[in-house]
Amino acid sequence: MTTLAAALTRRSPRGRWLRLGAGALLLLTSGVHLYLYAAEAYRYIPTIGPLFLMTGLVAVVLALALPLVDRPLLDLLAAGFEVATLGAYVLTLELPKGLFLFEEPGVSYSGGLAIFSEVGAAALLLAAALPPLLRALQGRPGQR
């Protein structure tokens, strides 16, 4: 196994716990989006409705993949997903005509939960991904 490959596959127990916590927060992200899609009639909103469904489903897939696929690249992809989801929410709040003509009037209870889960999961995933990536860049696969 090359030095880079070894550095990217050796993970600490701390990294596993960070990924499990992030997975739980991804499930919260999913729950918020699927709830709004199903119970709050977001499914009837053009473009936004299907995006809420897709966000809910992708978050579940990522949450299930994190404990099974122990790779920093997956951590970074999942963190990027959460940051993009948060960015879309901010755009619905801040753009004059919202995102795809959908405007949120303000941060609701579900919006607060979504912000918490997205920021929290992204932070945990970055904390899990960065040590092995830095080790790989430094060429020291065995250090934790």
DSSP file (Angstrom, degrees, kcal/mol; ACC not computed):
  #  RESIDUE AA STRUCTURE BP1 BP2  ACC     N-H-->O    O-->H-N    N-H-->O    O-->H-N    TCO  KAPPA ALPHA  PHI   PSI    X-CA   Y-CA   Z-CA
    1    1 A M              0   0    0      0, 0.0     0, 0.0     0, 0.0     0, 0.0   0.000 360.0 360.0 360.0 133.3    0.0    0.0    0.0
    2    2 A T     >  -     0   0    0      1,-0.1     4,-2.8     4,-0.0     5,-0.2  -0.217 360.0-109.2 -69.2 164.0    1.4    3.4   -0.9
    3    3 A T  H  > S+     0   0    0      1,-0.2     4,-2.4     2,-0.2     5,-0.2   0.918 119.6  48.1 -60.1 -44.9    2.1    6.0    1.7
    4    4 A L  H  > S+     0   0    0      2,-0.2     4,-1.8     1,-0.2    -1,-0.2   0.939 113.1  47.1 -62.5 -47.6   -0.8    8.2    0.5
    5    5 A A  H  > S+     0   0    0      1,-0.2     4,-0.9     2,-0.2    -2,-0.2   0.904 112.5  50.2 -62.3 -41.0   -3.2    5.2    0.4
    6    6 A A  H >X S+     0   0    0     -4,-2.8     4,-1.5     1,-0.2     3,-0.7   0.912 110.0  50.3 -64.0 -41.6   -2.1    4.1    3.9
    7    7 A A  H 3< S+     0   0    0     -4,-2.4    -1,-0.2     1,-0.2    -2,-0.2   0.848 110.9  49.5 -65.2 -33.0   -2.6    7.6    5.3
    8    8 A L  H 3< S+     0   0    0     -4,-1.8    -1,-0.2    -5,-0.2    -2,-0.2   0.616 113.5  44.8 -84.4 -11.1   -6.1    7.8    3.9
    9    9 A T  H << S+     0   0    0     -4,-0.9     2,-0.8    -3,-0.7    -2,-0.2   0.637  90.7  86.3-106.5 -16.3   -7.3    4.5    5.2
   10   10 A R     <  +     0   0    0     -4,-1.5     2,-0.4    -5,-0.1    -1,-0.1  -0.759  59.3 177.5 -88.3 114.2   -6.0    4.5    8.8
   11   11 A R        -     0   0    0     -2,-0.8   133,-0.0   120,-0.0    -3,-0.0  -0.883  24.3-125.9-119.4 148.4   -8.5    6.3   10.9
   12   12 A S     >  -     0   0    0     -2,-0.4     4,-1.6   116,-0.1     3,-0.2  -0.459  27.3-112.6 -84.6 160.5   -8.6    6.9   14.6
   13   13 A P  H  > S+     0   0    0      0, 0.0     4,-2.2     0, 0.0     5,-0.2   0.866 119.9  60.5 -58.9 -34.6  -11.5    5.9   16.9
   14   14 A R  H  > S+     0   0    0      1,-0.2     4,-2.4     2,-0.2     5,-0.2   0.916 102.2  51.7 -57.4 -43.6  -12.1    9.6   17.3
   15   15 A G  H  > S+     0   0    0      1,-0.2     4,-2.2     2,-0.2    -1,-0.2   0.880 107.4  52.2 -61.5 -38.6  -12.7    9.9   13.6
   16   16 A R  H  X S+     0   0    0     -4,-1.6     4,-2.2     2,-0.2    -1,-0.2   0.916 110.0  48.2 -64.6 -41.8  -15.2    7.1   13.7
   17   17 A W  H  X S+     0   0    0     -4,-2.2     4,-2.5     2,-0.2    -2,-0.2   0.897 110.2  52.2 -65.7 -39.0  -17.1    8.8   16.5
   18   18 A L  H  X S+     0   0    0     -4,-2.4     4,-2.3     1,-0.2    -1,-0.2   0.911 110.4  48.5 -61.6 -41.2  -17.1   12.1   14.6
   19   19 A R  H  X S+     0   0    0     -4,-2.2     4,-2.3     2,-0.2    -2,-0.2   0.871 110.0  51.2 -68.4 -36.9  -18.5   10.3   11.6
   20   20 A L  H  X S+     0   0    0     -4,-2.2     4,-2.1     2,-0.2    -2,-0.2   0.923 111.2  48.2 -65.7 -42.7  -21.2    8.6   13.6
   21   21 A G  H  X S+     0   0    0     -4,-2.5     4,-2.0     1,-0.2    -2,-0.2   0.911 111.8  49.6 -61.5 -42.2  -22.3   12.0   15.1
   22   22 A A  H  X S+     0   0    0     -4,-2.3     4,-2.4     1,-0.2    -1,-0.2   0.884 107.8  54.6 -64.3 -37.6  -22.3   13.5   11.7
   23   23 A G  H  X S+     0   0    0     -4,-2.3     4,-2.0     2,-0.2    -1,-0.2   0.902 106.8  50.6 -61.9 -40.8  -24.4   10.6   10.4
   24   24 A A  H  X S+     0   0    0     -4,-2.1     4,-1.6     1,-0.2    -1,-0.2   0.904 111.3  48.3 -63.3 -40.4  -27.0   11.3   13.2
   25   25 A L  H  X S+     0   0    0     -4,-2.0     4,-2.4     2,-0.2    -2,-0.2   0.851 107.6  55.2 -69.8 -33.1  -27.0   15.0   12.2
   26   26 A L  H  X S+     0   0    0     -4,-2.4     4,-2.6     2,-0.2    -1,-0.2   0.887 105.7  52.7 -63.4 -37.8  -27.5   14.0    8.5
   27   27 A L  H  X S+     0   0    0     -4,-2.0     4,-2.8     2,-0.2    -2,-0.2   0.871 108.0  51.0 -65.1 -35.1  -30.5   12.0    9.6
   28   28 A L  H  X S+     0   0    0     -4,-1.6     4,-2.5     2,-0.2    -2,-0.2   0.922 109.0  50.5 -65.8 -43.7  -31.9   15.1   11.3
   29   29 A T  H  X S+     0   0    0     -4,-2.4     4,-2.2     1,-0.2    -2,-0.2   0.935 112.6  47.6 -55.6 -46.7  -31.3   17.1    8.1
   30   30 A S  H  X S+     0   0    0     -4,-2.6     4,-3.1     1,-0.2     5,-0.3   0.929 109.8  52.1 -60.8 -46.6  -33.2   14.3    6.2
   31   31 A G  H  X S+     0   0    0     -4,-2.8     4,-2.3     1,-0.2     5,-0.2   0.903 109.4  49.1 -59.3 -42.9  -36.0   14.3    8.7
   32   32 A V  H  X S+     0   0    0     -4,-2.5     4,-2.4     2,-0.2    -1,-0.2   0.945 115.3  43.6 -61.7 -48.0  -36.5   18.0    8.5
   33   33 A H  H  X S+     0   0    0     -4,-2.2     4,-2.2     1,-0.2    -2,-0.2   0.908 115.8  46.3 -68.1 -41.7  -36.6   18.0    4.7
   34   34 A L  H  X S+     0   0    0     -4,-3.1     4,-2.6     2,-0.2     5,-0.3   0.873 112.2  52.1 -69.5 -34.8  -38.8   14.9    4.4
   35   35 A Y  H  X>S+     0   0    0     -4,-2.3     4,-3.1    -5,-0.3     5,-1.1   0.954 111.9  45.2 -63.0 -49.0  -41.2   16.3    7.0
   36   36 A L  H  <5S+     0   0    0     -4,-2.4     6,-2.2     1,-0.2     4,-0.5   0.881 114.0  50.9 -63.2 -36.6  -41.5   19.6    5.2
   37   37 A Y  H  <5S+     0   0    0     -4,-2.2     6,-1.4     5,-0.2    -1,-0.2   0.936 123.7  27.1 -63.9 -46.7  -42.0   17.7    1.9
   38   38 A A  H  <5S+     0   0    0     -4,-2.6     3,-0.2    -5,-0.1    -2,-0.2   0.916 132.4  27.6 -86.4 -46.5  -44.7   15.4    3.2
   39   39 A A  T  <5S+     0   0    0     -4,-3.1    -3,-0.2    -5,-0.3    -2,-0.1   0.770 121.6  45.8 -94.3 -27.8  -46.5   17.2    6.0
   40   40 A E  S   <S-     0   0    0     -5,-1.1    -1,-0.2    -4,-0.5    -4,-0.1   0.232 107.4-114.1-104.5  14.7  -46.0   20.9    5.2
   41   41 A A    >   +     0   0    0     -3,-0.2     3,-1.5    -4,-0.1    -4,-0.2   0.694  69.7 139.6  66.3  22.6  -46.9   20.6    1.5
   42   42 A Y  G >   +     0   0    0     -6,-2.2     3,-1.9     1,-0.3    -5,-0.2   0.752  61.1  76.1 -64.2 -21.3  -43.5   21.5    0.1
   43   43 A R  G 3  S+     0   0    0     -6,-1.4    -1,-0.3    -7,-0.3     4,-0.1   0.713  90.1  56.2 -63.2 -18.5  -44.1   18.8   -2.4
   44   44 A Y  G <  S+     0   0    0     -3,-1.5    -1,-0.3    -7,-0.1    -2,-0.2   0.490  82.8  99.8 -91.2  -3.6  -46.4   21.1   -4.3
   45   45 A I  S <> S-     0   0    0     -3,-1.9     4,-2.7    -4,-0.2    57,-0.1  -0.737  83.1-114.9 -86.1 121.1  -43.8   23.9   -4.7
   46   46 A P  T  4 S-     0   0    0      0, 0.0     2,-3.3     0, 0.0    -2,-0.1  -0.251  88.1 -11.5 -57.1 141.0  -42.3   23.8   -8.2
   47   47 A T  T  > S+     0   0    0      1,-0.2     4,-1.7    -4,-0.1     5,-0.1  -0.250 131.7  65.9  65.1 -52.1  -38.6   22.9   -8.2
   48   48 A I  H  > S+     0   0    0     -2,-3.3     4,-2.4    52,-0.2    -1,-0.2   0.904  95.2  57.4 -64.6 -41.7  -38.2   23.3   -4.5
   49   49 A G  H  X S+     0   0    0     -4,-2.7     4,-2.1     1,-0.2     3,-0.2   0.952 109.1  42.7 -56.2 -55.4  -40.5   20.3   -3.7
   50   50 A P  H  > S+     0   0    0      0, 0.0     4,-2.7     0, 0.0    -1,-0.2   0.857 112.9  55.1 -61.0 -33.0  -38.5   17.8   -5.6
   51   51 A L  H  X S+     0   0    0     -4,-1.7     4,-2.6     2,-0.2    -2,-0.2   0.868 106.3  51.0 -67.2 -35.3  -35.2   19.3   -4.3
   52   52 A F  H  X S+     0   0    0     -4,-2.4     4,-2.4    -3,-0.2    -1,-0.2   0.918 111.5  47.5 -66.1 -42.5  -36.5   18.8   -0.7
   53   53 A L  H  X S+     0   0    0     -4,-2.1     4,-2.2     2,-0.2    -2,-0.2   0.938 113.7  47.5 -61.9 -46.7  -37.3   15.2   -1.5
   54   54 A M  H  X S+     0   0    0     -4,-2.7     4,-2.9     1,-0.2     5,-0.3   0.905 111.1  51.3 -63.0 -41.8  -33.9   14.7   -3.1
   55   55 A T  H  X S+     0   0    0     -4,-2.6     4,-2.3     1,-0.2    -1,-0.2   0.923 110.4  49.6 -61.2 -44.4  -32.1   16.3   -0.1
   56   56 A G  H  X S+     0   0    0     -4,-2.4     4,-1.4     1,-0.2    -1,-0.2   0.904 114.9  43.4 -61.2 -42.3  -34.0   14.1    2.3
   57   57 A L  H  X S+     0   0    0     -4,-2.2     4,-2.2     2,-0.2    -2,-0.2   0.911 113.5  49.6 -72.6 -42.8  -33.1   10.9    0.4
   58   58 A V  H  X S+     0   0    0     -4,-2.9     4,-2.7     1,-0.2     5,-0.2   0.893 108.1  55.0 -63.7 -39.0  -29.4   11.9   -0.3
   59   59 A A  H  X S+     0   0    0     -4,-2.3     4,-2.4    -5,-0.3    -1,-0.2   0.889 108.0  49.1 -62.3 -38.5  -28.9   12.7    3.4
   60   60 A V  H  X S+     0   0    0     -4,-1.4     4,-2.3     2,-0.2     5,-0.2   0.934 111.1  49.5 -65.0 -45.5  -30.2    9.2    4.4
   61   61 A V  H  X S+     0   0    0     -4,-2.2     4,-2.0     1,-0.2    -2,-0.2   0.924 113.4  46.2 -60.2 -44.7  -27.8    7.6    1.9
   62   62 A L  H  X S+     0   0    0     -4,-2.7     4,-2.2     1,-0.2    -1,-0.2   0.913 110.5  52.9 -64.6 -42.1  -24.9    9.6    3.2
   63   63 A A  H  < S+     0   0    0     -4,-2.4    -1,-0.2     1,-0.2    -2,-0.2   0.882 113.4  43.8 -61.3 -38.2  -25.8    8.9    6.8
   64   64 A L  H  X S+     0   0    0     -4,-2.3     4,-0.5     1,-0.2    -1,-0.2   0.815 113.2  51.9 -75.8 -30.6  -25.8    5.2    6.1
   65   65 A A  H >X S+     0   0    0     -4,-2.0     4,-3.1    -5,-0.2     3,-0.7   0.830  92.8  73.7 -75.5 -32.2  -22.7    5.3    4.0
   66   66 A L  H 3< S+     0   0    0     -4,-2.2    -1,-0.2     1,-0.3    -2,-0.1   0.880 100.7  40.8 -55.3 -44.9  -20.5    7.1    6.6
   67   67 A P  H 34 S+     0   0    0      0, 0.0    -1,-0.3     0, 0.0     3,-0.2   0.751 121.3  44.8 -75.0 -18.5  -20.1    4.1    9.0
   68   68 A L  H << S+     0   0    0     -3,-0.7     2,-0.7    -4,-0.5    -2,-0.2   0.815 112.1  47.6 -93.0 -33.5  -19.6    1.7    6.1
   69   69 A V     <  -     0   0    0     -4,-3.1     2,-1.6     2,-0.1    -1,-0.2  -0.881  69.2-166.0-115.3  98.9  -17.2    3.6    3.8
   70   70 A D        +     0   0    0     -2,-0.7    -4,-0.1    -3,-0.2     3,-0.1  -0.576  39.7 126.3 -90.6  77.3  -14.4    4.9    5.9
   71   71 A R     >  -     0   0    0     -2,-1.6     4,-1.6    -5,-0.1     3,-0.4  -0.998  60.6-137.3-135.8 136.9  -12.8    7.4    3.5
   72   72 A P  H  > S+     0   0    0      0, 0.0     4,-2.6     0, 0.0     5,-0.2   0.827 104.8  63.1 -60.2 -31.1  -12.0   11.1    4.0
   73   73 A L  H  > S+     0   0    0      1,-0.2     4,-2.5     2,-0.2     5,-0.2   0.913 102.7  48.6 -61.8 -40.9  -13.3   11.8    0.5
   74   74 A L  H  > S+     0   0    0     -3,-0.4     4,-2.8     2,-0.2     5,-0.2   0.904 109.7  53.0 -63.7 -40.2  -16.8   10.7    1.6
   75   75 A D  H  X S+     0   0    0     -4,-1.6     4,-2.4     1,-0.2    -2,-0.2   0.931 111.2  46.1 -58.5 -45.5  -16.5   12.9    4.6
   76   76 A L  H  X S+     0   0    0     -4,-2.6     4,-2.6     2,-0.2    -2,-0.2   0.893 112.3  50.2 -66.6 -39.7  -15.6   15.9    2.4
   77   77 A L  H  X S+     0   0    0     -4,-2.5     4,-2.2     2,-0.2    -2,-0.2   0.920 112.4  47.0 -64.0 -43.1  -18.5   15.1    0.0
   78   78 A A  H  X S+     0   0    0     -4,-2.8     4,-2.1     2,-0.2    -2,-0.2   0.892 112.2  50.2 -66.3 -38.9  -21.0   14.8    2.8
   79   79 A A  H  X S+     0   0    0     -4,-2.4     4,-2.5    -5,-0.2    -2,-0.2   0.918 110.5  50.4 -63.9 -42.7  -19.7   18.0    4.4
   80   80 A G  H  X S+     0   0    0     -4,-2.6     4,-2.7     1,-0.2    -2,-0.2   0.882 107.7  53.8 -61.5 -38.8  -20.0   19.7    1.0
   81   81 A F  H  X S+     0   0    0     -4,-2.2     4,-2.3     2,-0.2    -1,-0.2   0.927 110.5  46.2 -60.1 -45.8  -23.6   18.4    0.7
   82   82 A E  H  X S+     0   0    0     -4,-2.1     4,-2.4     2,-0.2    -2,-0.2   0.900 112.9  49.1 -66.4 -40.0  -24.5   19.9    4.1
   83   83 A V  H  X S+     0   0    0     -4,-2.5     4,-2.6     2,-0.2    -1,-0.2   0.906 112.1  49.1 -65.7 -40.8  -22.8   23.3    3.3
   84   84 A A  H  X S+     0   0    0     -4,-2.7     4,-2.3     2,-0.2    -2,-0.2   0.893 110.6  50.6 -65.1 -39.3  -24.6   23.4   -0.1
   85   85 A T  H  X S+     0   0    0     -4,-2.3     4,-1.8     2,-0.2    -2,-0.2   0.921 112.2  46.6 -63.8 -44.0  -27.9   22.6    1.6
   86   86 A L  H  X S+     0   0    0     -4,-2.4     4,-2.4     1,-0.2    -2,-0.2   0.904 110.4  54.1 -63.3 -41.4  -27.3   25.4    4.1
   87   87 A G  H  X S+     0   0    0     -4,-2.6     4,-2.2     1,-0.2    -2,-0.2   0.891 106.3  51.6 -60.5 -40.3  -26.4   27.7    1.3
   88   88 A A  H  X S+     0   0    0     -4,-2.3     4,-1.8     2,-0.2    -1,-0.2   0.899 109.1  50.9 -63.6 -39.6  -29.6   27.0   -0.5
   89   89 A Y  H  X S+     0   0    0     -4,-1.8     4,-1.2     1,-0.2    -2,-0.2   0.924 108.9  50.6 -63.3 -44.1  -31.5   27.9    2.6
   90   90 A V  H  X S+     0   0    0     -4,-2.4     4,-2.5     1,-0.2     3,-0.4   0.894 107.6  54.4 -61.0 -39.4  -29.7   31.1    3.0
   91   91 A L  H  X S+     0   0    0     -4,-2.2     4,-2.2     1,-0.2    -1,-0.2   0.875 103.8  54.4 -63.5 -36.1  -30.5   32.0   -0.6
   92   92 A T  H  < S+     0   0    0     -4,-1.8    12,-1.8     1,-0.2    -1,-0.2   0.789 115.3  41.5 -67.3 -24.8  -34.2   31.5    0.0
   93   93 A L  H  < S+     0   0    0     -4,-1.2    -2,-0.2    -3,-0.4    -1,-0.2   0.836 125.0  31.1 -85.9 -35.7  -33.9   34.0    2.9
   94   94 A E  H  < S+     0   0    0     -4,-2.5    -3,-0.2    -5,-0.1    -2,-0.2   0.779  89.9  92.4-103.5 -30.8  -31.7   36.6    1.3
   95   95 A L  S >< S-     0   0    0     -4,-2.2     3,-1.4    -5,-0.3     4,-0.1  -0.419  77.9-123.7 -68.4 142.5  -32.3   36.7   -2.5
   96   96 A P  T 3  S+     0   0    0      0, 0.0    -1,-0.1     0, 0.0     3,-0.1   0.852 112.6  25.3 -55.1 -36.8  -34.9   39.3   -3.5
   97   97 A K  T 3  S-     0   0    0      1,-0.4     4,-0.3     5,-0.1    -2,-0.1   0.180 111.6-127.8-112.1  16.8  -37.0   36.7   -5.3
   98   98 A G    <   -     0   0    0     -3,-1.4     2,-0.6    -7,-0.2    -1,-0.4  -0.228  48.6 -41.2  73.2-164.4  -35.7   33.7   -3.2
   99   99 A L  B >  S-A  102   0A   0      3,-2.2     3,-1.5     1,-0.2   -51,-0.1  -0.911 129.1  -9.8-103.7 121.8  -34.3   30.5   -4.7
  100  100 A F  T 3  S-     0   0    0     -2,-0.6    -1,-0.2     1,-0.3   -52,-0.2   0.876 132.0 -57.7  54.1  39.3  -36.3   29.4   -7.8
  101  101 A L  T 3  S+     0   0    0     -3,-0.3     2,-0.6    -4,-0.3    -1,-0.3   0.637 112.2 124.9  66.1  18.5  -38.9   32.0   -6.9
  102  102 A F  B <   -A   99   0A   0     -3,-1.5    -3,-2.2   -57,-0.1     2,-0.5  -0.941  40.1-170.8-108.8 122.1  -39.3   30.5   -3.4
  103  103 A E        -     0   0    0     -2,-0.6   -10,-0.2    -5,-0.3   -11,-0.1  -0.936  16.5-146.2-115.2 131.5  -38.8   32.8   -0.5
  104  104 A E        -     0   0    0    -12,-1.8     3,-0.1    -2,-0.5    -6,-0.1  -0.806  11.6-146.5 -86.9 133.9  -38.6   31.9    3.2
  105  105 A P        -     0   0    0      0, 0.0     2,-0.3     0, 0.0    -1,-0.1   0.762  68.6 -42.1 -73.3 -22.4  -40.1   34.6    5.3
  106  106 A G  S    S-     0   0    0     -3,-0.0     2,-0.7     0, 0.0     5,-0.1  -0.967  81.8 -52.5 177.2-178.1  -37.7   34.0    8.1
  107  107 A V        -     0   0    0     -2,-0.3     2,-0.1    -3,-0.1     3,-0.0  -0.706  57.3-168.7 -83.3 117.5  -36.0   31.2   10.1
  108  108 A S     >  -     0   0    0     -2,-0.7     4,-2.5     1,-0.1     5,-0.2  -0.305  40.0 -92.4 -93.7-179.3  -38.7   28.9   11.5
  109  109 A Y  H  > S+     0   0    0      2,-0.2     4,-2.1     1,-0.2     5,-0.2   0.935 130.4  45.7 -60.1 -47.2  -38.3   26.1   14.0
  110  110 A S  H  > S+     0   0    0      1,-0.2     4,-2.3     2,-0.2    -1,-0.2   0.872 111.2  53.7 -65.8 -35.2  -37.7   23.6   11.3
  111  111 A G  H  > S+     0   0    0      2,-0.2     4,-2.7     1,-0.2    -2,-0.2   0.897 107.1  51.2 -64.3 -40.0  -35.2   26.0    9.7
  112  112 A G  H  X S+     0   0    0     -4,-2.5     4,-2.4     2,-0.2    -2,-0.2   0.903 110.3  48.8 -63.3 -41.5  -33.4   26.3   13.0
  113  113 A L  H  X S+     0   0    0     -4,-2.1     4,-2.7     2,-0.2    -2,-0.2   0.908 111.7  49.9 -62.9 -41.7  -33.1   22.5   13.3
  114  114 A A  H  X S+     0   0    0     -4,-2.3     4,-2.8     2,-0.2     5,-0.3   0.925 110.6  48.8 -64.1 -44.5  -31.9   22.3    9.7
  115  115 A I  H  X S+     0   0    0     -4,-2.7     4,-2.6     1,-0.2     5,-0.4   0.937 112.6  49.1 -60.3 -46.4  -29.2   25.0   10.3
  116  116 A F  H  X S+     0   0    0     -4,-2.4     4,-2.4     1,-0.2     5,-0.2   0.933 114.7  44.0 -57.9 -48.2  -28.1   23.2   13.5
  117  117 A S  H  X S+     0   0    0     -4,-2.7     4,-2.5     2,-0.2     5,-0.2   0.889 115.5  47.3 -68.9 -38.5  -27.8   19.8   11.7
  118  118 A E  H  X S+     0   0    0     -4,-2.8     4,-2.1    -5,-0.2    -2,-0.2   0.929 116.6  41.5 -71.1 -44.8  -26.1   21.2    8.6
  119  119 A V  H  X S+     0   0    0     -4,-2.6     4,-2.3    -5,-0.3    -2,-0.2   0.932 117.8  48.5 -66.6 -44.8  -23.5   23.2   10.4
  120  120 A G  H  X S+     0   0    0     -4,-2.4     4,-2.5    -5,-0.4     5,-0.2   0.927 112.8  46.1 -62.3 -46.8  -22.9   20.5   13.0
  121  121 A A  H  X S+     0   0    0     -4,-2.5     4,-2.6    -5,-0.2     5,-0.2   0.920 112.7  50.4 -64.3 -43.0  -22.5   17.7   10.5
  122  122 A A  H  X S+     0   0    0     -4,-2.1     4,-2.3    -5,-0.2    -1,-0.2   0.916 111.9  48.1 -61.2 -42.5  -20.2   19.7    8.3
  123  123 A A  H  X S+     0   0    0     -4,-2.3     4,-2.2     2,-0.2    -2,-0.2   0.928 113.5  46.4 -64.8 -45.2  -18.0   20.6   11.3
  124  124 A L  H  X S+     0   0    0     -4,-2.5     4,-1.7     1,-0.2    -2,-0.2   0.901 113.0  49.8 -64.0 -40.8  -17.8   17.0   12.5
  125  125 A L  H  X S+     0   0    0     -4,-2.6     4,-2.3     2,-0.2    -1,-0.2   0.889 110.9  48.5 -68.1 -38.7  -17.1   15.7    9.0
  126  126 A L  H  X S+     0   0    0     -4,-2.3     4,-2.4    -5,-0.2    -1,-0.2   0.900 109.9  52.6 -66.2 -39.1  -14.3   18.2    8.5
  127  127 A A  H  < S+     0   0    0     -4,-2.2    -2,-0.2     1,-0.2    -1,-0.2   0.832 113.5  44.5 -64.1 -31.4  -12.8   17.3   11.8
  128  128 A A  H  < S+     0   0    0     -4,-1.7    -2,-0.2    -5,-0.2    -1,-0.2   0.849 117.6  43.3 -78.9 -35.7  -12.9   13.7   10.8
  129  129 A A  H  X S+     0   0    0     -4,-2.3     4,-1.6     1,-0.1    -2,-0.2   0.841 102.3  63.9 -82.3 -34.2  -11.5   14.2    7.3
  130  130 A L  H  X S+     0   0    0     -4,-2.4     4,-3.0     1,-0.2     5,-0.3   0.896  93.8  56.5 -66.8 -44.0   -8.7   16.7    7.9
  131  131 A P  H  > S+     0   0    0      0, 0.0     4,-2.5     0, 0.0    -1,-0.2   0.935 111.7  42.2 -56.6 -48.2   -6.3   14.7   10.1
  132  132 A P  H  > S+     0   0    0      0, 0.0     4,-2.2     0, 0.0    -2,-0.2   0.882 115.5  51.0 -66.8 -33.0   -5.8   11.8    7.6
  133  133 A L  H  X S+     0   0    0     -4,-1.6     4,-2.1     2,-0.2    -3,-0.2   0.917 111.5  46.8 -67.2 -41.6   -5.6   14.2    4.8
  134  134 A L  H  X S+     0   0    0     -4,-3.0     4,-1.8     2,-0.2    -1,-0.2   0.897 111.6  51.6 -66.4 -39.8   -2.9   16.2    6.5
  135  135 A R  H  X>S+     0   0    0     -4,-2.5     5,-2.2    -5,-0.3     4,-1.0   0.913 109.6  50.7 -61.1 -41.7   -1.0   13.0    7.4
  136  136 A A  H  <5S+     0   0    0     -4,-2.2     3,-0.4     1,-0.2    -2,-0.2   0.901 109.8  49.2 -64.2 -40.7   -1.2   12.0    3.8
  137  137 A L  H  <5S+     0   0    0     -4,-2.1    -1,-0.2     1,-0.2    -2,-0.2   0.828 113.2  47.3 -67.9 -31.1    0.2   15.3    2.7
  138  138 A Q  H  <5S-     0   0    0     -4,-1.8    -1,-0.2    -5,-0.1    -2,-0.2   0.587 110.8-123.2 -85.9 -11.2    3.0   15.1    5.2
  139  139 A G  T  <5S+     0   0    0     -4,-1.0    -3,-0.2    -3,-0.4    -4,-0.1   0.801  72.6 123.8  76.0  29.2    3.8   11.5    4.2
  140  140 A R    > < +     0   0    0     -5,-2.2     3,-0.7    -6,-0.1    -1,-0.1  -0.745  26.9 168.2-122.6  82.0    3.3   10.1    7.7
  141  141 A P  T 3  S+     0   0    0      0, 0.0    -1,-0.1     0, 0.0  -131,-0.1   0.792  70.2  54.2 -68.2 -29.5    0.7    7.3    7.4
  142  142 A G  T 3  S+     0   0    0     -7,-0.1     2,-0.2     2,-0.0    -2,-0.0   0.611  84.8  96.2 -85.7 -11.2    1.2    5.7   10.8
  143  143 A Q    <         0   0    0     -3,-0.7    -8,-0.1     1,-0.1    -3,-0.1  -0.525 360.0 360.0 -83.6 146.3    0.7    8.7   13.1
  144  144 A R              0   0    0     -2,-0.2    -1,-0.1  -133,-0.0  -132,-0.1   0.368 360.0 360.0-121.5 360.0   -2.6    9.5   14.7
